[in-house]
């Protein structure tokens, strides 16, 4: 790890990713550049390239790090319906907290196509508990992702009320629709 003479301490991937995500949250994707990130970290911009090969690699790192911060429901034996509700709410909170990153990813799905990420694995686990056959896991998870994505897009574009209590009820309605629909797999 390279240590900047100005900085005095080595950079970590977590620090790089956290600061980059903050820049995106504050200024959108256009608020992130290797130069701005280096200034925030008090390092020479070239120091970043010892850790990430490019801005695209940095975005991949940000996505992976941010995904690890989503509070996933534990595999504690609780009913799949409760676990799915918790996962949906965790994803929703994450999307709302990092709207600019999420919007970017909707236009660049290749940036986060890794189905081994913990959030996808948690969804697959819950879908199995709901009775979804292995052969339908990918299709079902894609449909659920599209459903939730459509909800968030509608909400952020003003097609749903902007009152936080109302949004909460609307999202709860969406989750209930998903749960009732998935219940058909186990019948």
C-alpha positions as CSV (number, residue, x, y, z in Angstrom):
1,X,0.0,0.0,0.0
2,X,1.3,3.4,-0.9
3,X,1.5,6.0,1.8
4,X,1.2,9.7,0.8
5,X,3.7,12.0,2.3
6,X,0.8,14.5,2.9
7,X,-1.4,11.9,4.5
8,X,0.9,9.8,6.6
9,X,-1.4,6.6,6.7
10,X,-2.1,4.0,4.1
11,X,-5.3,4.1,2.2
12,X,-7.8,1.2,2.7
13,X,-10.3,0.1,0.1
14,X,-13.1,0.7,2.7
15,X,-12.0,4.3,3.2
16,X,-11.7,4.9,-0.5
17,X,-15.2,3.4,-1.1
18,X,-16.8,5.2,1.8
19,X,-15.5,8.6,0.8
20,X,-16.4,8.0,-2.9
21,X,-19.9,7.0,-1.9
22,X,-20.3,10.2,0.2
23,X,-19.2,12.2,-2.8
24,X,-21.8,10.5,-5.0
25,X,-24.5,11.0,-2.3
26,X,-23.6,14.7,-2.1
27,X,-23.1,15.5,-5.8
28,X,-24.4,12.7,-7.9
29,X,-22.2,10.6,-10.1
30,X,-20.8,13.8,-11.6
31,X,-19.6,14.6,-8.1
32,X,-17.2,11.7,-8.2
33,X,-13.9,11.9,-10.0
34,X,-10.5,10.4,-9.2
35,X,-9.1,13.9,-8.6
36,X,-11.9,15.0,-6.2
37,X,-11.7,11.7,-4.4
38,X,-7.9,12.0,-4.0
39,X,-8.4,15.6,-2.6
40,X,-10.9,14.3,-0.1
41,X,-8.5,11.6,1.0
42,X,-5.6,14.0,1.0
43,X,-3.5,11.9,-1.4
44,X,-2.1,12.3,-4.8
45,X,-4.6,11.2,-7.5
46,X,-2.1,8.6,-8.7
47,X,-2.1,7.0,-5.3
48,X,-5.7,5.8,-5.9
49,X,-4.5,3.7,-8.9
50,X,-2.5,1.5,-6.5
51,X,-5.9,0.4,-5.2
52,X,-8.3,0.6,-8.1
53,X,-7.5,0.4,-11.8
54,X,-10.1,2.8,-13.1
55,X,-13.2,4.8,-12.3
56,X,-15.2,1.8,-13.4
57,X,-13.4,-0.4,-11.0
58,X,-14.0,2.2,-8.3
59,X,-17.7,2.1,-9.0
60,X,-17.6,-1.7,-8.7
61,X,-15.8,-1.4,-5.4
62,X,-18.4,1.2,-4.2
63,X,-21.3,-1.1,-5.1
64,X,-19.7,-4.1,-3.3
65,X,-18.9,-2.1,-0.2
66,X,-22.4,-0.4,-0.1
67,X,-24.1,-3.8,-0.6
68,X,-22.2,-5.2,2.4
69,X,-23.7,-2.4,4.5
70,X,-27.3,-3.4,3.8
71,X,-28.8,-4.9,7.0
72,X,-29.8,-8.3,5.7
73,X,-32.3,-10.4,7.7
74,X,-30.6,-13.3,9.5
75,X,-31.3,-16.9,8.7
76,X,-32.9,-17.3,12.1
77,X,-35.8,-19.6,11.3
78,X,-38.3,-16.8,11.2
79,X,-41.0,-17.2,8.5
80,X,-39.9,-16.4,5.0
81,X,-42.6,-13.6,4.8
82,X,-40.9,-11.7,7.7
83,X,-37.5,-12.3,6.2
84,X,-38.6,-11.0,2.8
85,X,-40.3,-8.0,4.4
86,X,-37.0,-7.2,6.2
87,X,-34.9,-7.7,3.1
88,X,-37.3,-5.5,1.0
89,X,-37.2,-2.7,3.6
90,X,-33.4,-2.9,3.9
91,X,-33.0,-2.6,0.2
92,X,-35.5,0.2,0.1
93,X,-33.7,2.2,2.8
94,X,-30.4,1.6,1.0
95,X,-31.8,2.8,-2.3
96,X,-33.2,5.9,-0.7
97,X,-30.0,6.7,1.2
98,X,-27.9,6.3,-2.0
99,X,-30.3,7.5,-4.7
100,X,-27.6,8.8,-7.1
101,X,-25.6,5.6,-7.0
102,X,-28.8,3.6,-7.5
103,X,-30.0,5.7,-10.4
104,X,-26.6,5.3,-12.0
105,X,-26.8,1.5,-11.6
106,X,-30.3,1.4,-13.2
107,X,-28.7,2.8,-16.3
108,X,-25.5,0.7,-16.0
109,X,-26.6,-2.8,-14.7
110,X,-23.3,-4.3,-15.8
111,X,-21.7,-2.4,-12.9
112,X,-23.4,-4.7,-10.4
113,X,-24.2,-7.9,-12.2
114,X,-22.6,-10.1,-9.5
115,X,-25.2,-12.5,-8.2
116,X,-22.8,-13.7,-5.5
117,X,-23.3,-10.5,-3.6
118,X,-24.8,-11.1,-0.2
119,X,-28.1,-9.3,-0.9
120,X,-28.8,-11.7,-3.9
121,X,-27.8,-14.7,-1.9
122,X,-30.2,-13.6,0.9
123,X,-33.0,-13.2,-1.6
124,X,-32.3,-16.7,-3.1
125,X,-32.3,-18.2,0.4
126,X,-35.7,-16.5,1.2
127,X,-37.2,-17.5,-2.1
128,X,-36.2,-21.1,-1.5
129,X,-37.9,-20.9,1.9
130,X,-41.0,-19.6,0.1
131,X,-41.0,-22.7,-2.1
132,X,-39.6,-21.2,-5.3
133,X,-38.0,-24.1,-7.3
134,X,-34.3,-23.8,-8.0
135,X,-35.1,-23.6,-11.8
136,X,-37.2,-20.4,-11.1
137,X,-34.8,-18.6,-8.6
138,X,-33.2,-16.4,-11.2
139,X,-36.4,-15.5,-13.0
140,X,-38.3,-14.8,-9.8
141,X,-35.5,-12.7,-8.3
142,X,-35.3,-10.7,-11.5
143,X,-39.1,-10.1,-11.5
144,X,-39.0,-9.0,-7.8
145,X,-36.1,-6.7,-8.5
146,X,-37.9,-5.2,-11.4
147,X,-41.1,-4.8,-9.3
148,X,-39.2,-3.0,-6.5
149,X,-37.2,-0.9,-9.0
150,X,-40.4,0.2,-10.7
151,X,-41.8,1.2,-7.3
152,X,-38.8,3.3,-6.4
153,X,-38.7,4.9,-9.8
154,X,-42.4,5.8,-9.6
155,X,-41.9,7.2,-6.1
156,X,-38.8,9.3,-6.9
157,X,-40.4,10.7,-10.1
158,X,-43.5,11.9,-8.2
159,X,-46.0,9.2,-9.3
160,X,-46.6,8.3,-5.6
161,X,-47.2,10.7,-2.7
162,X,-44.0,12.2,-1.2
163,X,-45.3,12.2,2.4
164,X,-43.0,9.8,4.3
165,X,-45.9,8.1,6.1
166,X,-47.8,7.7,2.8
167,X,-44.7,6.2,1.1
168,X,-44.3,3.8,4.0
169,X,-47.9,2.6,3.5
170,X,-47.4,2.4,-0.3
171,X,-44.2,0.4,0.1
172,X,-45.9,-1.9,2.7
173,X,-48.7,-2.5,0.2
174,X,-46.1,-3.4,-2.5
175,X,-44.4,-5.8,-0.1
176,X,-47.7,-7.5,0.8
177,X,-48.5,-7.9,-2.9
178,X,-45.1,-9.6,-3.4
179,X,-45.6,-11.9,-0.3
180,X,-49.1,-12.9,-1.4
181,X,-47.8,-13.6,-4.9
182,X,-44.9,-15.7,-3.7
183,X,-47.2,-17.7,-1.4
184,X,-48.5,-19.4,-4.6
185,X,-45.2,-21.2,-4.9
186,X,-45.7,-23.1,-1.7
187,X,-49.4,-24.0,-2.2
